[in-house]
Amino acid sequence: MPNTTRGASKTTTTTGIGGSKSTEDASMRQAKANANQRPPSSPPRSGMEEAPAADSPSVPGEVARELAKLYALILEKSDSHDKKLEEIRITTCATESKLVDIASRISNVEGRLGFLEDAQERLEANPPATSKEVEVLREKLDDVENRERRCNLRFVGFPESCENNDAVAFLEGIIPTLFDIDFAKGLEIDRAHRLGAIPRRQDGDQSTRPRAIIARFLRFQDRERIAEAARKKGNVIWGGRRIMVFPD
């Protein structure tokens, strides 16, 4: 019995020592494996922080220069835009002035057109005579005037005031004896008078040249006989003056 127990104790002791060594070896292998799997250590942070600190003084200067360039560009663009806006404003004012003038002219034209339309309506309601009708009326007027004057004669040479303001009675009494004509029915004159105003000389005195007397005879035959007698006699003298007879 004693031998068996002592052997067993030695066996147990030996076994315990062997087990401890095995455990230590496993722990060491695990530590090495963990050491191999750990990532490489990063460089110290103090170095990373120092790099920006070294460049930090130049960064604000560059930013300021960039901001100054940007500000100058903005000012340049602003001045250019202001000039363009001023030009646009001037052009707009000129255009507005022209538009006001055009509107005034259009209003004036509309007023004139309205007047012309009214005149056209009046002409359509009461059309005037055509040029052909006017020509016909002119010919008729000339014919009437000629017929009115065909019984007239002008007597030139009688002194002023010799008729005593009654040219009809004066001519009716003097023509038969002056031209040696016998009027069976008597000489009848419709009307007679002097032509024009009394002539005056530059010094204000009455002119020595008397005005003509025009007479309208009641019968055309009497007028023709007097004109024919005047042509035949040629030179007719009365009161020391030559008397001439002309048709009207």
Disulfide bonds with the S-S distance in Angstrom:
none
